[in-house]
Amino acid sequence: MSSALHDWLTATLGHAPIDLAPFERALTHGSQAAANYERLEFLGDRVLGLVMAEWLFELFPGEPEGALSKRLNALVTGAVCADVARGLGVAAQLRLGKQARDDGASDSDNVLGDVMEALIGALYLEAGLDGARRAIRKVWADRPSRQLAAPQHPKSALQEWAAAHNRKTPAYDVVERSGPHHAPRFRVKATLGTFAEAEAEGSSKQEAETAAAAALLAKLR
């Protein structure tokens, strides 16, 4: 057992691993081995969603379902997961192939976000829901309570603006895709017919659409 990795996981997640193998797999990119983080990321994504929903239900007892959903969606995005991973030093623990490392995969929101979810999945398998809950609350820290009001997703806000001002429904088009497969960059244009438009980039199509909607809202306001 790697004592350095064991110590890092213990300090980071608040759980001393019994079996390091699932955690090693959670930190392994597809460029390094066929046994990589993808299956664990699938599991961790669902565990994160459940734990976060439970946490928000507890923190905001007076809020309706719609407001809780907005908070949840804002807290489990790939960008937030990647931000948490950066704060924990996950990049230094990644197992990447040379080409992926040279291409900057260790700082990719896609990779770091997926690995964060994979670590949650590995922890859930060994420590159960209680262990996963403790770790998520520890590493997400005060993020769930930072905003007093439930955040409005930029795409929803733009759609509401368009309806209120009798404009066409927002449309989103990918105008450029660049970067390697494991760390793509998307440039998306958001338009309201011929009335207004704005472009923005992101590490996924969804992230770029959100950024473009926010940029267009900023113009309109």
C-alpha positions as CSV (number, residue, x, y, z in Angstrom):
1,M,0.0,0.0,0.0
2,S,1.3,3.4,-1.0
3,S,1.7,5.3,2.3
4,A,1.8,8.7,0.6
5,L,-1.5,8.1,-1.2
6,H,-3.0,6.5,1.9
7,D,-2.1,9.5,4.0
8,W,-3.4,12.0,1.4
9,L,-6.7,10.2,1.2
10,T,-7.0,10.0,4.9
11,A,-6.4,13.7,5.3
12,T,-8.5,14.7,2.3
13,L,-11.6,12.6,2.7
14,G,-11.4,12.0,6.5
15,H,-11.4,8.2,5.9
16,A,-8.4,5.9,6.1
17,P,-8.7,3.5,3.2
18,I,-8.6,-0.3,3.9
19,D,-8.2,-1.2,0.2
20,L,-6.3,1.4,-1.9
21,A,-7.2,-0.3,-5.3
22,P,-10.5,1.5,-5.9
23,F,-9.0,4.8,-5.0
24,E,-6.1,4.2,-7.3
25,R,-8.6,3.4,-10.1
26,A,-10.5,6.6,-9.3
27,L,-7.3,8.6,-9.9
28,T,-6.5,6.8,-13.2
29,H,-7.2,8.4,-16.5
30,G,-8.2,6.4,-19.6
31,S,-4.8,7.4,-21.2
32,Q,-3.0,5.5,-18.5
33,A,-5.0,2.2,-18.2
34,A,-8.2,0.5,-19.3
35,A,-9.2,0.2,-15.7
36,N,-9.9,3.9,-15.2
37,Y,-12.2,6.2,-13.3
38,E,-15.2,6.1,-15.6
39,R,-17.3,3.5,-13.8
40,L,-16.6,4.9,-10.4
41,E,-17.4,8.4,-11.7
42,F,-20.9,7.1,-12.8
43,L,-21.5,5.9,-9.2
44,G,-20.0,8.9,-7.5
45,D,-22.1,11.3,-9.5
46,R,-25.3,9.7,-8.1
47,V,-24.0,9.5,-4.6
48,L,-23.1,13.2,-4.7
49,G,-26.5,14.2,-6.0
50,L,-28.2,12.2,-3.2
51,V,-26.0,13.6,-0.4
52,M,-26.3,17.2,-1.7
53,A,-30.1,16.9,-2.0
54,E,-30.3,15.6,1.6
55,W,-28.0,18.4,2.8
56,L,-30.0,21.2,1.1
57,F,-33.2,19.7,2.3
58,E,-31.8,20.1,5.8
59,L,-30.2,23.5,5.4
60,F,-33.2,25.2,3.8
61,P,-36.4,23.8,5.4
62,G,-38.6,26.5,4.1
63,E,-37.7,26.4,0.4
64,P,-39.9,24.8,-2.3
65,E,-38.7,22.1,-4.6
66,G,-37.9,24.5,-7.4
67,A,-35.5,26.6,-5.3
68,L,-33.8,23.5,-3.9
69,S,-33.3,22.1,-7.5
70,K,-31.6,25.3,-8.5
71,R,-29.2,25.1,-5.6
72,L,-28.5,21.4,-6.3
73,N,-27.8,22.0,-9.9
74,A,-25.4,24.8,-9.1
75,L,-23.5,22.7,-6.6
76,V,-22.9,19.5,-8.6
77,T,-21.7,20.9,-11.9
78,G,-18.4,19.6,-13.4
79,A,-16.9,23.0,-12.8
80,V,-17.7,23.0,-9.1
81,C,-16.4,19.4,-8.7
82,A,-13.2,20.5,-10.5
83,D,-12.9,23.5,-8.2
84,V,-13.2,21.2,-5.1
85,A,-10.7,18.8,-6.6
86,R,-8.1,21.6,-7.2
87,G,-8.5,22.8,-3.6
88,L,-7.7,19.3,-2.4
89,G,-4.6,18.8,-4.6
90,V,-6.2,16.0,-6.7
91,A,-4.1,17.1,-9.8
92,A,-0.9,15.9,-8.1
93,Q,-2.4,12.4,-7.5
94,L,-3.6,11.8,-11.1
95,R,-2.3,8.9,-13.1
96,L,-2.1,10.1,-16.7
97,G,-0.5,8.9,-19.9
98,K,2.3,11.1,-21.2
99,Q,0.3,12.6,-24.0
100,A,-2.7,13.4,-21.7
101,R,-0.3,15.1,-19.2
102,D,1.4,17.0,-22.0
103,D,-2.0,18.2,-23.2
104,G,-2.9,19.6,-19.8
105,A,-5.3,17.0,-18.6
106,S,-4.2,17.5,-15.0
107,D,-5.9,21.0,-15.1
108,S,-8.9,20.1,-17.2
109,D,-12.3,20.7,-15.6
110,N,-13.6,17.6,-17.3
111,V,-10.9,15.4,-15.9
112,L,-10.8,16.9,-12.4
113,G,-14.6,17.0,-12.1
114,D,-14.9,13.3,-13.1
115,V,-12.1,12.2,-10.8
116,M,-13.7,14.0,-7.9
117,E,-16.9,12.1,-8.5
118,A,-14.9,8.8,-8.9
119,L,-13.3,9.3,-5.5
120,I,-16.7,9.8,-4.0
121,G,-17.8,6.5,-5.7
122,A,-14.7,4.6,-4.4
123,L,-15.4,6.0,-0.9
124,Y,-19.0,5.0,-1.0
125,L,-18.1,1.4,-1.9
126,E,-15.8,1.1,1.1
127,A,-17.4,3.4,3.7
128,G,-21.0,3.4,2.6
129,L,-23.3,6.4,2.5
130,D,-22.3,7.7,5.9
131,G,-18.6,7.8,4.9
132,A,-19.5,9.5,1.6
133,R,-21.7,12.0,3.4
134,R,-19.0,13.0,5.9
135,A,-16.4,13.5,3.1
136,I,-18.7,15.5,0.8
137,R,-19.8,17.8,3.6
138,K,-16.1,18.2,4.6
139,V,-14.8,19.1,1.1
140,W,-17.7,21.1,-0.1
141,A,-17.4,23.1,3.1
142,D,-19.7,26.2,3.1
143,R,-20.5,26.1,-0.6
144,P,-24.2,25.1,-0.1
145,S,-24.9,28.0,2.3
146,R,-22.9,30.8,0.6
147,Q,-25.9,32.1,-1.3
148,L,-29.0,33.2,0.7
149,A,-31.2,33.0,-2.4
150,A,-31.4,30.1,-4.7
151,P,-29.3,30.8,-7.8
152,Q,-31.1,31.2,-11.1
153,H,-29.4,29.2,-13.8
154,P,-28.3,31.5,-16.7
155,K,-30.1,29.5,-19.3
156,S,-33.4,29.6,-17.4
157,A,-32.9,33.3,-16.7
158,L,-32.3,34.0,-20.3
159,Q,-35.4,32.1,-21.4
160,E,-37.5,34.0,-18.8
161,W,-36.1,37.3,-20.1
162,A,-37.0,36.3,-23.7
163,A,-40.5,35.4,-22.7
164,A,-41.1,38.6,-20.7
165,H,-39.8,40.8,-23.6
166,N,-41.6,38.9,-26.4
167,R,-38.4,37.7,-28.0
168,K,-37.6,34.4,-29.7
169,T,-36.6,31.4,-27.5
170,P,-32.8,31.4,-27.0
171,A,-30.8,29.2,-29.4
172,Y,-27.4,27.8,-28.8
173,D,-24.9,26.8,-31.5
174,V,-21.4,25.3,-31.2
175,V,-19.2,27.5,-33.3
176,E,-15.9,25.9,-32.5
177,R,-14.6,22.7,-30.9
178,S,-10.9,22.5,-30.1
179,G,-8.4,20.7,-27.9
180,P,-7.7,16.9,-27.4
181,H,-10.4,14.4,-26.8
182,H,-9.8,14.3,-23.0
183,A,-9.7,18.0,-22.6
184,P,-12.0,19.6,-25.2
185,R,-12.9,23.3,-25.4
186,F,-16.3,24.4,-26.9
187,R,-17.2,27.8,-28.1
188,V,-21.0,28.4,-28.2
189,K,-23.0,31.3,-29.5
190,A,-26.3,32.2,-27.8
191,T,-28.8,34.1,-29.8
192,L,-32.3,35.7,-29.4
193,G,-33.2,35.6,-33.1
194,T,-31.5,38.6,-34.7
195,F,-32.0,40.7,-31.7
196,A,-28.9,39.9,-29.7
197,E,-26.1,37.4,-29.4
198,A,-23.0,36.5,-27.3
199,E,-20.3,33.8,-27.4
200,A,-18.4,32.1,-24.6
201,E,-16.2,29.0,-24.0
202,G,-16.3,26.0,-21.7
203,S,-14.8,22.6,-21.2
204,S,-18.1,21.0,-22.2
205,K,-21.0,22.0,-24.4
206,Q,-23.3,22.5,-21.4
207,E,-20.7,24.7,-19.7
208,A,-20.2,26.8,-22.8
209,E,-23.9,27.2,-23.3
210,T,-24.3,28.3,-19.7
211,A,-21.4,30.8,-20.1
212,A,-22.9,32.1,-23.3
213,A,-26.3,32.6,-21.7
214,A,-24.7,34.5,-18.8
215,A,-22.7,36.7,-21.3
216,L,-25.9,37.5,-23.3
217,L,-27.8,38.3,-20.1
218,A,-25.1,40.7,-19.1
219,K,-25.5,42.5,-22.4
220,L,-29.3,42.7,-22.1
221,R,-29.2,44.0,-18.5
